[in-house]
Amino acid sequence: MNKKRVLIIGLILILTVSMAFAGCGSSDSGSDGDSNTDGDKAAGETITLKVNNFMPQEVPPSLGTAKAGEVLAELSGGTIKTEEYYNGTLLGFNDSWQGTGDGGVDIAIMAIATIDQNTVLNNVFSTPVAGLNTDQVKTTQMFNELIDKEPTLNEELETKNLHWLSLQAMPNLNIHVTKDAPKTIADVKGKKIEGLGAVSSKYWEKLGATTVSLDPGDYFTSCKNGVVDGMFAHWACVNDYGLNDVLHAHTTFGEYTDEYPSGNGISTGCMGYAMNLDKWNSLSAEQQGWVTEAFRQGALYSAELDTTSAQEGYSKAVANGDEIVNIKGDDLAPWIDAMQGVVDEWIVASEGAGFTTATQIRGTLLDLVEEYKTK
């Protein structure tokens, strides 16, 4: 009887100890233990973002892309890196928008014409505006402040499964043609030019020009072979794509200097870094901040390089003995007055698409233009 009792007590003790060990095992190696292991792995995991830039690797916007990658690696402590593709090796000029929205790449720079083709409200960036700061770095800061102040701009992008990280202003725009630089609005009639996007093209068409949209890789041959008479573009573009060799007549708008030869005249435009929305949402708030900051720094770096390139393009034109016409003061007024019809059409189109903030956004842009004149 005693042996039986001892046996039962022994079995109870063994069972109790086994359950205790099982409980300890659950606490140390079960869900909490797995979570800690996964957490350690996540904390040490390197995220690689595919970044597409359709332009040649040596031009300022591509160098800005590379700079963004360097800054991102630094900000993230090496936990987020970029894998960059240039010159259409992954996505070309026309494929960047859809390819990024579909997740073919995580981030891509979008050209002004691409933005115009795929948005309505975001066409605000190419609506003509006068009196800009002549410093492209400042206009880049201005456009990024605009997307921060007006969230509906990013809301439109979200319908395309995209998110704006950064915008990058181009140098202020002028007319560059093979010959006979326009001196008045009447001189524009009959010119065939690369209009730099749908909205800017509307402006020049209202003035009597014919416009086309070209892949940047076709700029030189199209100008050389007479496919177009020239381009609505900036001095940095003329320099970067070798157009000083074929475009020898230039009309600049507004006050300008040798340091900022693009002037403050009738318009600028911007490119932008858009990120796949699913990828954006997969990042923590801290990671999102790093990515945004990195690509804004990259855009500013590119703007600095563009300033130098614009100076070179202008200097080459002077050295070539090119015709350079400067329209300013009272002579500039008709060119500015012609903008309003394009702006009005953009507001009507935006409201027709359900965006009730278009007038507000244009007002915010004009307020920023005034604010940044003196920055």
C-alpha positions in Angstrom: 0.0 0.0 0.0 2.8 2.3 0.9 4.7 1.4 -2.4 1.5 2.2 -4.3 1.2 5.5 -2.6 4.8 6.4 -3.3 4.4 5.5 -6.9 1.4 7.7 -7.3 3.1 10.6 -5.6 6.1 10.1 -7.8 4.0 10.1 -10.9 2.3 13.4 -9.8 5.7 15.0 -9.2 7.0 13.9 -12.6 3.8 15.3 -14.3 4.1 18.6 -12.4 7.7 19.1 -13.3 7.0 18.2 -16.9 4.2 20.8 -17.0 6.4 23.3 -15.4 9.1 22.8 -18.0 6.5 22.9 -20.8 5.3 26.2 -19.4 8.8 27.6 -19.3 9.4 26.4 -22.8 6.3 28.2 -24.0 7.4 31.4 -22.4 11.0 31.3 -23.7 10.7 29.6 -27.1 7.0 30.0 -28.0 5.3 33.1 -29.5 7.4 35.6 -27.4 10.6 33.9 -28.3 9.7 33.8 -32.0 8.7 37.4 -31.9 12.0 38.5 -30.5 13.8 36.4 -33.1 11.8 38.0 -35.9 12.2 41.4 -34.4 16.0 41.0 -34.3 15.9 39.9 -37.9 13.7 42.8 -39.0 15.9 45.3 -37.1 19.0 44.0 -38.9 17.4 43.4 -42.3 18.6 45.6 -45.2 15.9 47.0 -47.5 16.9 47.5 -51.1 14.8 50.0 -53.1 14.9 49.8 -56.9 15.2 53.4 -58.3 14.7 54.3 -62.0 16.0 57.3 -63.8 15.4 57.3 -67.6 18.1 59.8 -68.2 21.8 59.3 -69.0 23.8 58.7 -65.9 26.1 61.7 -66.2 23.4 64.5 -66.4 22.5 66.4 -63.2 19.1 64.8 -62.5 20.8 61.3 -62.5 23.6 62.6 -60.3 20.9 63.8 -58.0 19.4 60.3 -57.9 22.8 58.8 -57.0 23.1 61.5 -54.2 19.7 60.5 -52.8 20.9 56.9 -52.6 24.0 58.0 -50.7 22.0 60.2 -48.3 19.5 57.4 -47.7 22.1 54.9 -46.8 23.6 57.4 -44.3 20.3 58.4 -42.7 19.2 54.8 -42.3 22.5 53.6 -41.0 22.9 51.3 -44.0 19.5 49.6 -43.4 18.0 51.0 -46.6 19.9 51.0 -49.8 19.1 51.8 -53.4 19.7 49.8 -56.6 19.7 52.4 -59.4 18.9 52.0 -63.1 19.7 54.7 -65.6 19.2 55.6 -69.3 16.1 53.5 -69.8 17.9 50.2 -68.9 14.9 49.2 -66.8 12.1 51.7 -67.5 12.1 54.3 -70.2 10.7 57.8 -70.3 7.2 56.7 -71.2 7.2 53.6 -69.0 8.2 55.1 -65.7 4.7 56.1 -64.4 2.9 52.8 -65.0 6.0 50.7 -64.1 6.3 52.3 -60.7 2.6 52.1 -60.0 2.7 48.4 -60.9 5.7 47.8 -58.6 8.3 47.2 -61.4 10.5 49.6 -59.4 10.0 51.2 -56.0 10.9 54.8 -56.9 11.2 56.6 -60.3 11.8 60.2 -61.4 8.9 61.4 -63.5 9.3 63.9 -66.3 7.0 66.9 -66.7 5.4 65.4 -69.8 4.8 62.2 -67.9 3.1 64.0 -65.0 0.9 66.0 -67.4 -0.2 62.8 -69.2 -1.2 60.9 -66.1 -2.7 63.5 -63.8 -5.1 66.4 -63.8 -4.6 68.3 -60.5 -0.9 67.8 -60.5 -0.7 69.7 -63.8 -0.4 72.7 -61.6 3.4 72.3 -61.7 3.5 73.0 -65.4 0.8 75.8 -65.5 2.7 78.9 -66.5 3.7 81.3 -63.8 5.7 84.5 -63.9 8.0 86.3 -61.5 9.9 83.2 -60.2 13.1 83.2 -58.2 15.9 82.9 -60.7 17.6 80.3 -58.4 16.5 76.8 -59.2 17.4 75.6 -55.7 14.8 78.0 -54.3 12.1 77.0 -56.8 12.7 73.3 -55.9 12.2 74.2 -52.3 9.1 76.1 -53.2 7.5 73.2 -55.1 8.2 70.8 -52.2 6.6 73.3 -49.8 3.5 73.3 -52.2 3.0 69.5 -51.9 3.4 69.7 -48.1 0.8 72.5 -47.9 -1.7 71.0 -50.4 -2.2 67.2 -49.5 -4.7 66.7 -52.3 -1.8 66.7 -54.7 -0.6 63.5 -53.2 -4.1 62.2 -52.8 -4.4 62.2 -56.6 -1.2 60.3 -56.9 -2.5 57.7 -54.5 -5.3 56.8 -57.0 -2.4 55.8 -59.3 -0.7 53.7 -56.5 2.0 56.4 -56.2 3.3 58.8 -53.6 5.3 62.0 -54.0 8.6 62.0 -52.2 10.1 65.1 -53.8 9.7 67.5 -56.6 12.6 69.0 -58.5 12.2 72.3 -60.3 13.9 72.8 -63.6 15.7 76.0 -64.4 13.3 78.6 -65.7 12.3 78.1 -69.3 13.1 79.9 -72.5 12.7 79.3 -76.2 15.7 77.8 -78.0 15.4 77.4 -81.8 17.7 76.8 -84.8 17.3 80.4 -86.1 15.1 83.5 -85.8 14.6 83.9 -82.1 11.0 85.1 -81.4 10.9 88.8 -80.4 7.1 89.1 -80.2 4.2 86.7 -79.8 3.5 87.1 -83.5 7.0 85.5 -84.2 5.9 82.3 -82.5 3.3 81.5 -85.1 4.3 78.7 -87.3 7.2 77.5 -85.1 7.3 73.7 -84.4 8.7 73.2 -80.9 9.1 70.6 -78.2 6.5 72.0 -75.8 7.6 70.3 -72.6 4.4 68.7 -71.5 0.7 69.0 -72.3 0.0 72.1 -70.3 3.0 74.1 -71.5 2.2 73.0 -75.0 -1.3 74.5 -74.7 0.3 77.8 -74.0 2.4 77.8 -77.1 -0.4 76.4 -79.3 -2.5 79.4 -78.2 0.2 81.6 -79.4 0.2 79.9 -82.8 3.0 77.3 -82.5 2.8 73.6 -83.3 4.1 71.4 -80.5 5.3 67.8 -80.2 6.5 65.7 -77.3 9.9 64.0 -77.7 11.8 61.4 -75.7 14.9 63.2 -74.3 17.1 60.8 -76.3 15.6 62.2 -79.5 16.2 65.9 -78.6 19.5 66.3 -80.6 18.5 64.5 -83.8 15.1 66.0 -83.9 16.5 69.5 -83.7 19.4 68.7 -86.1 17.2 67.1 -88.7 14.4 69.7 -88.6 11.8 67.5 -87.0 11.3 70.5 -84.7 12.5 74.1 -85.0 13.5 74.0 -81.4 12.4 73.6 -77.8 10.7 75.3 -74.9 13.5 74.3 -72.5 16.2 75.6 -70.2 19.8 76.4 -70.6 20.9 73.3 -68.7 19.0 71.1 -71.1 20.7 72.8 -74.0 24.0 72.1 -72.4 23.4 68.5 -71.2 22.1 67.2 -74.5 24.6 69.0 -76.7 22.0 71.3 -78.3 24.4 74.2 -78.4 25.6 72.6 -81.6 22.2 72.9 -83.4 20.2 75.6 -81.6 21.6 79.0 -82.3 18.8 81.5 -81.5 17.4 82.0 -78.0 14.6 84.0 -76.5 14.9 84.6 -72.7 12.2 86.0 -70.5 12.5 88.4 -67.6 15.5 89.6 -65.7 18.6 87.4 -65.8 22.3 87.4 -64.8 25.3 85.4 -65.9 25.0 83.5 -62.7 21.3 82.7 -63.3 20.9 83.0 -67.1 17.5 81.3 -67.2 15.8 84.5 -65.9 12.6 84.8 -63.9 10.2 85.0 -66.9 7.2 83.0 -67.9 7.4 79.5 -66.5 9.3 76.7 -65.0 8.4 73.1 -64.7 9.3 70.2 -62.4 10.1 66.6 -62.4 9.3 64.5 -59.4 10.3 61.4 -57.5 7.3 59.1 -57.0 7.3 56.0 -54.9 5.1 52.9 -55.3 2.4 53.4 -52.7 2.4 49.8 -51.5 6.1 50.0 -50.8 5.7 53.4 -49.1 3.0 52.0 -46.8 5.2 49.0 -45.9 7.8 51.3 -44.3 7.7 52.7 -40.8 7.1 56.4 -40.2 10.8 56.8 -39.5 11.8 55.0 -42.7 9.4 57.1 -44.7 11.0 60.2 -43.2 14.5 59.0 -44.3 13.4 58.2 -47.8 11.6 61.6 -48.2 14.5 63.5 -46.9 17.0 61.6 -49.0 15.2 62.3 -52.3 14.6 65.9 -51.4 18.4 66.3 -50.8 19.0 64.6 -54.1 16.7 67.0 -55.9 18.4 70.0 -54.3 21.8 68.6 -55.3 20.6 68.2 -58.9 19.3 71.8 -58.9 22.8 73.0 -57.8 24.4 71.1 -60.7 21.7 72.3 -63.1 22.7 75.9 -62.2 26.3 75.2 -63.3 25.1 73.5 -66.4 22.8 76.4 -67.3 25.7 78.8 -67.0 27.8 76.6 -69.3 24.9 76.4 -71.9 24.5 80.1 -71.9 28.3 80.8 -72.0 28.6 78.4 -75.0 25.8 80.3 -76.8 27.6 83.6 -76.2 30.9 82.1 -77.4 29.1 80.8 -80.5 27.9 84.2 -81.3 24.3 83.0 -81.1 21.3 85.4 -81.3 20.0 86.0 -77.8 16.8 88.0 -77.4 15.7 89.1 -73.9 12.1 90.1 -73.4 11.4 92.0 -70.2 9.5 94.9 -68.7 6.5 96.1 -70.6 7.4 93.8 -73.5 6.9 90.8 -71.3 3.3 91.7 -70.3 1.5 90.2 -73.3 3.4 86.9 -72.8 2.2 86.9 -69.1 -1.4 87.8 -70.0 -1.5 84.9 -72.4 -1.0 82.5 -69.4 -4.4 83.0 -67.9 -6.4 81.1 -70.4 -4.2 78.0 -69.8 -4.6 78.4 -66.0 -8.4 78.7 -66.4 -8.6 75.6 -68.5 -6.6 73.7 -65.9 -9.0 74.8 -63.1 -12.0 73.7 -65.1 -10.5 70.3 -65.9 -9.5 69.7 -62.3 -12.9 70.6 -61.0 -14.5 68.5 -63.7 -12.4 65.6 -62.4 -13.8 66.1 -58.9 -10.9 68.1 -57.4 -12.4 71.1 -55.7 -9.0 72.5 -54.4 -7.6 73.6 -57.8 -8.2 77.3 -57.3 -6.9 77.1 -53.7 -3.7 75.3 -54.9 -3.1 77.9 -57.6 -3.5 80.6 -55.0 -1.0 78.8 -52.7 1.5 78.6 -55.6 1.2 82.3 -56.3 1.7 83.1 -52.6 4.8 80.9 -52.5 6.1 82.6 -55.7 5.9 86.0 -54.0 7.4 84.6 -50.8 10.3 83.0 -52.6 11.2 86.0 -54.7 13.2 87.4 -51.8 14.6 84.2 -50.3 
